[in-house]
Amino acid sequence: MELFNYVVKDSKGNDVKLNKYKGKVLLIVNTATGCGFTPQYEGLEKLYQKYKDQGFEILDFPCNQFGNQAPGTDKEINEFCTLKYNTTFDRFKKINVNGPDEDPLYTYLKKEKQGFLTKDIKWNFTKFLVDRLGYVRYRSRPTVTPEKLEEKIEKLL
């Protein structure tokens, strides 16, 4: 699948080939540390702990495009998430998810699953659920909590 051809940067700037996630169910999320939805990190970590041994991964892409709600450096964002929410899932370099500088991964995700009335990401904590073969199966709005995705995740696992 095309998804596995992408290369992204981890929070330290190193290349990560997404083909390392082949055969896993993925939840790809654009996040922010100063957003009203930031407490969803807790639910994301609970999902990750519950399903990681069954082949589930969360890919966290911080984004500062919405209300300047992720203003810190990649290191500061990582420290915040680790210390405040005890997150252990993979976090990547801060990216843009819309516009001329959007990350190519997000161009692909939005092409595969358009949002309500628009393909653009509307806000932080938009989530894409990807099956083991790399097909984008579901896109949720930021208001959909991680807990509400559990049944969909279980079906893909």
C-alpha positions in Angstrom: 0.0 0.0 0.0 1.0 3.5 -0.8 1.0 4.5 2.9 4.0 2.4 3.6 6.1 4.2 1.0 6.1 7.5 3.1 9.0 8.6 5.2 8.4 10.9 8.1 10.7 12.5 10.7 10.7 11.4 14.3 10.8 14.0 17.1 14.6 14.1 16.9 14.6 14.7 13.1 15.5 11.2 12.1 13.9 9.5 9.0 11.3 6.9 9.8 10.0 4.7 7.0 6.4 3.9 7.6 6.9 0.4 6.1 8.1 -0.5 9.6 4.4 -0.4 10.6 3.3 -2.9 7.9 1.0 -5.5 9.4 -0.1 -3.2 12.2 -3.4 -1.3 12.8 -2.5 2.4 13.0 -4.2 5.4 14.6 -2.7 8.6 13.1 -3.4 11.8 15.0 -2.5 15.4 14.6 -2.1 16.8 18.1 -1.4 19.9 20.2 -0.3 20.4 23.7 -2.4 23.5 24.4 -5.8 22.5 22.9 -9.1 21.8 24.6 -8.7 18.3 23.2 -5.3 17.7 24.7 -6.7 15.6 27.5 -7.4 13.0 24.8 -3.7 12.0 25.2 -4.9 10.1 28.3 -7.4 8.1 26.3 -4.9 7.5 23.5 -2.4 6.1 25.9 -5.0 3.8 27.4 -5.9 2.5 23.9 -2.2 2.0 23.1 -1.5 0.1 26.3 -4.6 -2.1 25.8 -3.9 -3.1 22.2 -0.2 -2.6 21.5 0.6 -6.3 22.0 -2.1 -7.2 19.4 -0.4 -5.1 16.7 -1.8 -1.6 17.3 0.3 1.6 17.0 -0.5 5.3 17.5 1.4 7.8 15.4 1.3 11.2 16.9 2.1 14.2 14.7 2.1 17.5 16.7 0.7 20.5 14.6 0.7 24.2 15.4 -1.6 25.3 12.6 -4.7 25.7 14.7 -4.7 28.6 17.1 -0.9 28.3 17.8 -1.7 25.5 20.2 1.5 23.5 19.8 4.1 26.3 20.1 6.9 24.4 21.7 9.9 22.7 20.2 9.6 19.0 19.4 11.6 18.3 22.6 9.3 20.4 24.7 6.2 18.7 23.2 7.7 15.3 23.9 8.5 16.1 27.5 5.1 17.6 28.1 3.3 14.5 26.7 5.6 12.1 28.5 5.5 13.8 31.9 1.8 15.0 32.0 0.1 12.0 30.2 2.8 9.3 30.4 2.5 8.7 26.7 4.7 5.9 25.3 3.5 5.7 21.7 5.5 7.1 18.8 5.6 10.8 18.4 7.0 12.6 15.4 8.3 16.0 14.4 5.9 18.8 14.3 4.2 19.2 10.9 1.7 21.1 8.9 -1.4 19.1 7.9 -3.0 21.7 5.6 -1.7 24.2 3.0 1.3 24.4 0.7 3.7 23.1 3.4 1.6 20.2 4.5 3.3 16.9 5.1 2.9 14.5 2.1 1.6 11.8 4.5 -1.4 14.1 5.3 -1.9 14.9 1.7 -2.3 11.2 1.2 -4.5 10.6 4.3 -6.9 13.4 3.3 -7.1 12.1 -0.3 -8.1 8.7 1.0 -10.7 9.9 3.6 -12.2 13.3 3.0 -13.7 15.1 6.0 -17.2 16.5 6.3 -17.7 19.0 3.5 -13.9 19.4 3.0 -10.7 17.5 2.7 -8.8 19.8 5.0 -8.1 19.0 8.6 -10.4 21.3 10.7 -8.6 21.1 14.0 -6.2 19.2 16.3 -6.9 15.6 17.2 -8.4 14.6 13.9 -7.8 10.8 13.7 -7.2 8.4 10.9 -7.6 4.7 11.5 -5.6 2.5 9.1 -5.9 -1.3 8.7 -3.0 -3.8 8.6 -2.7 -3.6 4.9 -2.4 0.2 4.9 -5.9 1.1 3.8 -7.4 4.2 5.5 -10.6 2.9 6.9 -12.0 5.7 9.1 -11.5 9.4 9.7 -12.9 11.0 12.8 -13.4 14.6 14.0 -11.5 15.9 16.9 -14.6 15.6 19.1 -14.6 11.8 18.7 -12.7 10.6 21.8 -10.2 7.7 21.6 -12.6 5.6 23.7 -15.3 5.9 21.0 -12.8 4.3 18.4 -12.2 1.2 20.5 -14.8 -0.9 18.7 -13.5 0.0 15.3 -9.9 -0.8 16.4 -11.0 -4.2 17.7 -12.6 -5.1 14.4 -9.4 -4.3 12.5 -7.2 -6.2 15.0 
